[in-house]
Amino acid sequence: MLALDQFPKSLGGGERVVLRLAELLPEYGYRASILTLGVAPESSILTSPAPCPIYLLPMQRTYGPEAVGAALELRRLLREENVRIVQTFFESSDLWVGPVAKLMSDAKLAWSRRDMGILRGRKHRVAYRWMAKLPDRVFAVSEQVRRHCIDVDGVPANRVETLYNGLDLAAWMARAEVDQERTRPIIKTVGNIRRVKGHDVFLRAAAIVLREFPDAQFCIGGEVLEAEFFAELEELTQELGIGESVTFTGPVSDVCAYLQDARLFVLPSRSEGFSNAIIEAMSAALPVVATDVGGNAEAVTDGVTGRVVPPENADALAAAMIELLSDPERCREMGAAGRSRVAERFTTEAMMRQLVSAYESLIGAA
């Protein structure tokens, strides 16, 4: 059973990973189901074909009479589905579904940790430390996240392993229609509009780049999740006088198509666990400029597949973009090296082999 907090209006990387795992696991001998504690009325999950049974266990609070009833319903589902492993994603699933599953069934518990705790409140920090020995396994999306689980949360090191996201490179390549020349200086980023994604730093860097490349175009793809921050970005665009060079494209449902005409991909995040967008950009043979947060530097090899720069530094971000835009041949070499790195390390096959090996270990222990 794959458990997550909710299916929001616009699916993020975590939700997409859950759906992809549910689709792939039967190929490896596992029957999957999904449990969610909420579904947004506008969520695409309501109109898209589901890869497996999806159970909704709606909860407003994880304590009180409502939570007791939900716990009993979860116990019923675990028994009826004969669940052997529960893998949780995000805070409420880790800290509520996980303990209930451990207390009310014989299922093994795995947490999936996808970030550095950027959205946690004090109660979450305390709860994670208190429950540090609860999961039988913790899958960290990058080595930096793994260290956070051990050093900050106190999870025993022998229970935590790094499991990188994987991409179906063959399917991606079959669809990709990349403009190999990429003569136009089009710089793109993708990520839902939230302050943590650093779009304001991207805009300030864009203003600097435009002094050297006045015909450059900057595209920001992503759904607006923080309206106040988006208003700040619009105002900043006007203050910098770069309105004609910046496009907010809205939600991106097809990243492959979105990146086809780009010459450079930039990820200016203030915090990350491990960015799917970086892997997708490298698969599109794009050089990547990324901030040195979370697992970004584990994906981007500085000077080989792109550049890694300090976060919150528009000057450094701009300098890296100018450096690469000034050398198209080097851009092509970095793009090719990035695609090769994905093929070597970040494929779906590599991810699933490691995950299934861990599952087999857990079931064997049981």
C-alpha positions as CSV (number, residue, x, y, z in Angstrom):
1,M,0.0,0.0,0.0
2,L,1.3,3.4,-1.1
3,A,0.0,6.1,1.3
4,L,0.1,9.8,0.7
5,D,-1.5,12.9,2.3
6,Q,-3.6,14.1,-0.7
7,F,-4.0,14.4,-4.4
8,P,-3.9,18.2,-4.9
9,K,-5.3,20.1,-7.9
10,S,-2.0,20.0,-9.6
11,L,0.0,16.8,-9.1
12,G,3.6,17.4,-7.8
13,G,6.6,15.2,-8.1
14,G,5.7,13.1,-5.1
15,E,2.2,12.3,-6.3
16,R,3.5,11.4,-9.8
17,V,6.0,9.1,-8.2
18,V,3.3,7.3,-6.3
19,L,1.2,6.8,-9.4
20,R,4.3,5.6,-11.4
21,L,5.2,3.1,-8.7
22,A,1.7,1.7,-8.6
23,E,1.8,1.3,-12.4
24,L,5.2,-0.5,-12.4
25,L,5.1,-2.7,-9.3
26,P,2.9,-5.4,-10.9
27,E,5.7,-5.9,-13.5
28,Y,7.9,-6.9,-10.5
29,G,5.5,-9.2,-8.8
30,Y,3.8,-6.9,-6.4
31,R,0.1,-6.0,-6.2
32,A,-0.3,-2.3,-5.3
33,S,-3.0,-0.1,-3.9
34,I,-3.0,3.6,-3.0
35,L,-4.4,5.2,0.2
36,T,-4.9,9.0,0.4
37,L,-6.3,11.2,3.1
38,G,-7.7,13.7,0.8
39,V,-8.5,14.6,-2.9
40,A,-8.9,18.2,-4.2
41,P,-12.2,18.5,-6.2
42,E,-10.2,19.7,-9.2
43,S,-7.5,17.0,-9.0
44,S,-6.7,15.3,-12.3
45,I,-6.7,12.0,-10.5
46,L,-10.5,12.1,-10.6
47,T,-10.6,12.1,-14.4
48,S,-7.5,10.0,-15.2
49,P,-7.4,6.2,-15.4
50,A,-6.1,4.8,-12.1
51,P,-3.2,2.3,-12.2
52,C,-4.6,0.5,-9.1
53,P,-7.4,0.7,-6.5
54,I,-7.3,4.1,-4.8
55,Y,-8.9,4.3,-1.3
56,L,-9.9,7.6,0.2
57,L,-9.7,7.9,4.0
58,P,-10.9,11.5,4.5
59,M,-9.6,13.2,7.7
60,Q,-9.6,16.7,9.0
61,R,-7.7,15.8,12.1
62,T,-5.3,13.0,13.0
63,Y,-6.6,12.8,16.6
64,G,-10.0,12.5,18.3
65,P,-13.1,10.3,17.5
66,E,-12.7,10.8,13.7
67,A,-9.1,9.5,13.8
68,V,-10.2,6.5,15.8
69,G,-12.8,5.6,13.2
70,A,-10.3,6.2,10.4
71,A,-7.8,3.9,12.1
72,L,-10.3,1.1,12.3
73,E,-11.1,1.5,8.6
74,L,-7.4,1.4,7.8
75,R,-7.0,-1.8,9.8
76,R,-9.9,-3.3,7.8
77,L,-8.3,-2.3,4.5
78,L,-4.9,-3.7,5.5
79,R,-6.4,-7.0,6.4
80,E,-8.7,-7.2,3.3
81,E,-5.9,-6.3,0.9
82,N,-3.4,-8.6,2.8
83,V,-0.9,-5.7,2.8
84,R,2.6,-6.8,3.5
85,I,4.4,-3.4,3.1
86,V,3.1,0.1,3.7
87,Q,5.1,2.8,2.1
88,T,4.3,6.4,3.1
89,F,4.9,9.8,1.5
90,F,4.7,13.2,3.2
91,E,4.2,14.1,6.8
92,S,0.6,13.0,7.7
93,S,1.1,9.7,6.1
94,D,4.5,9.1,7.8
95,L,3.3,10.2,11.2
96,W,-0.3,8.9,11.2
97,V,-0.7,6.1,8.6
98,G,2.6,4.7,9.6
99,P,2.0,4.2,13.3
100,V,-1.5,2.9,12.7
101,A,-0.3,0.4,10.2
102,K,2.5,-0.8,12.6
103,L,0.1,-1.1,15.6
104,M,-2.8,-2.7,13.8
105,S,-1.1,-5.1,11.3
106,D,2.0,-7.1,10.7
107,A,2.9,-5.0,7.6
108,K,6.4,-3.6,7.3
109,L,6.7,0.2,7.2
110,A,8.8,2.3,4.8
111,W,8.9,6.0,4.9
112,S,9.7,7.9,1.6
113,R,11.6,11.1,2.5
114,R,11.6,13.6,-0.4
115,D,12.8,16.9,1.2
116,M,15.0,18.5,3.9
117,G,12.0,19.2,6.1
118,I,11.4,22.7,4.6
119,L,7.6,22.6,5.3
120,R,7.7,21.1,8.8
121,G,6.4,22.9,11.8
122,R,7.7,22.3,15.3
123,K,5.2,19.5,16.0
124,H,6.5,17.7,12.9
125,R,10.1,18.0,14.0
126,V,9.3,16.6,17.4
127,A,7.2,13.8,16.0
128,Y,9.8,12.7,13.5
129,R,12.4,12.4,16.3
130,W,10.0,10.6,18.6
131,M,9.1,8.1,15.9
132,A,12.6,7.7,14.5
133,K,12.8,4.0,15.2
134,L,9.3,3.3,13.9
135,P,10.0,2.6,10.2
136,D,11.6,-0.6,9.1
137,R,13.2,1.2,6.1
138,V,13.5,4.8,5.0
139,F,14.0,5.7,1.3
140,A,15.7,9.0,1.0
141,V,15.5,10.7,-2.4
142,S,19.1,11.9,-2.2
143,E,22.2,11.5,-0.1
144,Q,21.7,14.9,1.5
145,V,18.1,13.9,2.5
146,R,19.6,10.6,3.9
147,R,22.0,12.5,6.1
148,H,19.1,14.8,7.3
149,C,17.1,11.7,8.3
150,I,20.1,10.3,10.3
151,D,21.5,13.5,11.8
152,V,18.4,15.6,12.4
153,D,15.6,13.0,12.7
154,G,17.7,10.4,14.5
155,V,16.7,7.4,12.3
156,P,19.2,4.6,12.7
157,A,21.7,4.8,9.8
158,N,21.3,1.1,8.8
159,R,17.6,1.7,8.1
160,V,18.1,4.6,5.7
161,E,19.1,4.2,2.0
162,T,19.3,6.6,-0.9
163,L,16.8,5.8,-3.6
164,Y,17.1,8.2,-6.5
165,N,14.1,9.0,-8.7
166,G,14.1,7.3,-12.0
167,L,13.0,8.3,-15.5
168,D,11.9,6.1,-18.4
169,L,14.6,7.4,-20.7
170,A,13.6,5.2,-23.7
171,A,10.0,6.5,-23.6
172,W,11.3,10.1,-23.2
173,M,13.7,9.7,-26.2
174,A,10.9,8.3,-28.3
175,R,8.8,11.4,-27.8
176,A,11.6,14.0,-27.7
177,E,11.8,16.3,-30.8
178,V,14.7,18.4,-29.7
179,D,15.8,21.4,-31.7
180,Q,19.5,20.3,-32.0
181,E,20.7,23.8,-33.0
182,R,19.0,25.6,-30.2
183,T,20.2,28.9,-31.5
184,R,17.7,31.1,-29.7
185,P,18.7,32.0,-26.1
186,I,15.6,30.5,-24.4
187,I,16.1,29.8,-20.7
188,K,13.4,27.8,-18.9
189,T,12.6,26.7,-15.4
190,V,9.7,24.6,-14.1
191,G,8.3,24.3,-10.6
192,N,5.1,25.3,-8.9
193,I,5.1,29.0,-7.9
194,R,6.2,28.9,-4.3
195,R,8.8,31.0,-2.5
196,V,11.0,28.0,-1.9
197,K,11.5,27.5,-5.6
198,G,13.4,30.8,-5.9
199,H,11.7,32.3,-8.9
200,D,12.5,35.8,-7.6
201,V,16.2,35.1,-7.7
202,F,15.7,33.7,-11.2
203,L,14.1,37.1,-12.3
204,R,16.9,39.1,-10.8
205,A,19.5,36.9,-12.6
206,A,17.5,37.3,-15.8
207,A,17.8,41.1,-15.6
208,I,21.6,40.7,-15.5
209,V,21.7,38.2,-18.3
210,L,19.6,40.5,-20.6
211,R,22.4,43.1,-20.5
212,E,24.6,40.6,-22.3
213,F,21.9,38.8,-24.3
214,P,19.1,41.3,-24.9
215,D,17.2,38.9,-27.1
216,A,17.1,36.2,-24.4
217,Q,13.7,34.8,-23.3
218,F,12.9,33.4,-19.9
219,C,10.0,31.0,-19.3
220,I,8.7,30.0,-15.8
221,G,6.4,27.0,-15.9
222,G,4.3,26.0,-12.9
223,E,1.0,26.4,-11.2
224,V,0.5,29.3,-8.7
225,L,0.4,27.7,-5.3
226,E,1.2,30.9,-3.4
227,A,-0.8,33.8,-4.8
228,E,0.9,36.5,-2.7
229,F,4.4,35.3,-3.9
230,F,3.2,35.3,-7.5
231,A,2.0,38.9,-7.1
232,E,5.5,39.8,-5.9
233,L,7.0,38.1,-8.9
234,E,4.8,40.1,-11.3
235,E,5.7,43.3,-9.5
236,L,9.4,42.5,-9.6
237,T,9.2,41.8,-13.3
238,Q,7.9,45.3,-13.9
239,E,10.4,46.9,-11.5
240,L,13.3,45.2,-13.3
241,G,11.9,46.3,-16.7
242,I,12.0,42.7,-18.1
243,G,8.3,42.1,-18.7
244,E,8.7,41.6,-22.5
245,S,11.4,39.0,-21.9
246,V,9.6,36.9,-19.2
247,T,6.7,34.5,-19.7
248,F,4.7,32.8,-16.9
249,T,3.4,29.7,-18.8
250,G,1.2,28.3,-16.0
251,P,1.0,24.6,-15.2
252,V,3.2,22.3,-17.3
253,S,1.6,18.9,-18.0
254,D,4.1,17.8,-20.6
255,V,7.7,18.7,-19.5
256,C,9.1,16.9,-22.6
257,A,7.3,19.2,-25.0
258,Y,7.9,22.3,-22.8
259,L,11.7,21.8,-23.0
260,Q,12.0,21.2,-26.7
261,D,13.0,24.7,-27.7
262,A,15.0,25.6,-24.6
263,R,18.8,26.2,-24.7
264,L,19.4,26.1,-21.0
265,F,17.5,24.9,-17.9
266,V,17.8,26.6,-14.6
267,L,16.6,25.5,-11.1
268,P,17.0,28.4,-8.6
269,S,15.5,26.6,-5.6
270,R,16.1,27.6,-2.0
271,S,15.6,24.0,-0.9
272,E,15.2,20.7,-2.7
273,G,15.2,17.0,-1.9
274,F,16.0,15.7,-5.4
275,S,14.5,17.5,-8.4
276,N,12.7,15.4,-11.0
277,A,12.9,18.5,-13.2
278,I,16.7,18.3,-13.3
279,I,16.6,14.7,-14.5
280,E,14.0,15.6,-17.2
281,A,16.1,18.5,-18.4
282,M,19.2,16.4,-18.6
283,S,17.2,13.7,-20.5
284,A,16.3,16.5,-23.0
285,A,20.1,17.1,-23.5
286,L,20.0,20.5,-21.8
287,P,22.8,21.9,-19.6
288,V,21.5,22.6,-16.2
289,V,22.3,25.5,-13.9
290,A,21.1,24.6,-10.4
291,T,21.6,25.9,-6.8
292,D,23.6,23.8,-4.4
293,V,20.8,22.6,-2.2
294,G,19.5,19.1,-1.4
295,G,20.5,16.6,-4.0
296,N,21.0,19.0,-6.9
297,A,24.8,18.5,-6.9
298,E,24.3,14.8,-6.9
299,A,22.5,15.1,-10.2
300,V,24.4,18.0,-11.8
301,T,28.2,17.5,-12.1
302,D,29.6,21.0,-12.0
303,G,31.5,21.8,-15.1
304,V,30.5,18.6,-16.8
305,T,26.7,18.5,-17.1
306,G,26.1,22.1,-16.1
307,R,26.9,24.5,-13.3
308,V,26.1,24.4,-9.6
309,V,25.9,27.8,-7.8
310,P,25.1,29.0,-4.3
311,P,21.4,29.6,-3.5
312,E,20.0,33.1,-3.0
313,N,22.7,34.5,-5.3
314,A,21.4,36.2,-8.4
315,D,24.9,37.3,-9.5
316,A,26.3,33.8,-9.4
317,L,23.2,32.4,-11.1
318,A,23.4,35.0,-13.9
319,A,27.2,34.5,-14.3
320,A,26.7,30.7,-14.9
321,M,23.9,31.4,-17.4
322,I,26.0,34.0,-19.3
323,E,29.0,31.6,-19.3
324,L,27.0,28.8,-20.9
325,L,25.0,31.0,-23.3
326,S,28.3,32.4,-24.6
327,D,29.6,28.9,-25.6
328,P,27.0,27.0,-27.6
329,E,29.3,24.1,-28.3
330,R,30.0,23.6,-24.6
331,C,26.3,23.7,-24.0
332,R,25.8,20.8,-26.5
333,E,28.6,18.8,-24.8
334,M,27.1,19.4,-21.4
335,G,23.7,18.4,-22.6
336,A,25.0,15.2,-24.1
337,A,26.9,14.4,-20.9
338,G,23.8,15.0,-18.9
339,R,21.7,12.6,-21.0
340,S,24.5,9.9,-20.5
341,R,24.4,10.5,-16.8
342,V,20.7,9.9,-16.6
343,A,21.1,6.7,-18.6
344,E,23.8,5.5,-16.2
345,R,22.3,6.4,-12.9
346,F,18.8,7.8,-12.9
347,T,16.6,5.4,-14.9
348,T,13.3,3.8,-13.9
349,E,14.9,0.4,-14.2
350,A,17.7,1.3,-11.7
351,M,15.1,2.7,-9.2
352,M,12.8,-0.3,-9.4
353,R,15.6,-2.9,-9.0
354,Q,16.8,-1.2,-5.8
355,L,13.2,-0.7,-4.5
356,V,12.2,-4.3,-5.1
357,S,15.4,-5.6,-3.6
358,A,14.6,-3.6,-0.4
359,Y,11.0,-4.9,-0.5
360,E,12.3,-8.5,-0.7
361,S,14.6,-7.8,2.2
362,L,11.7,-6.5,4.3
363,I,9.4,-9.5,3.5
364,G,12.2,-11.9,4.1
365,A,12.8,-10.4,7.5
366,A,9.0,-10.7,8.2
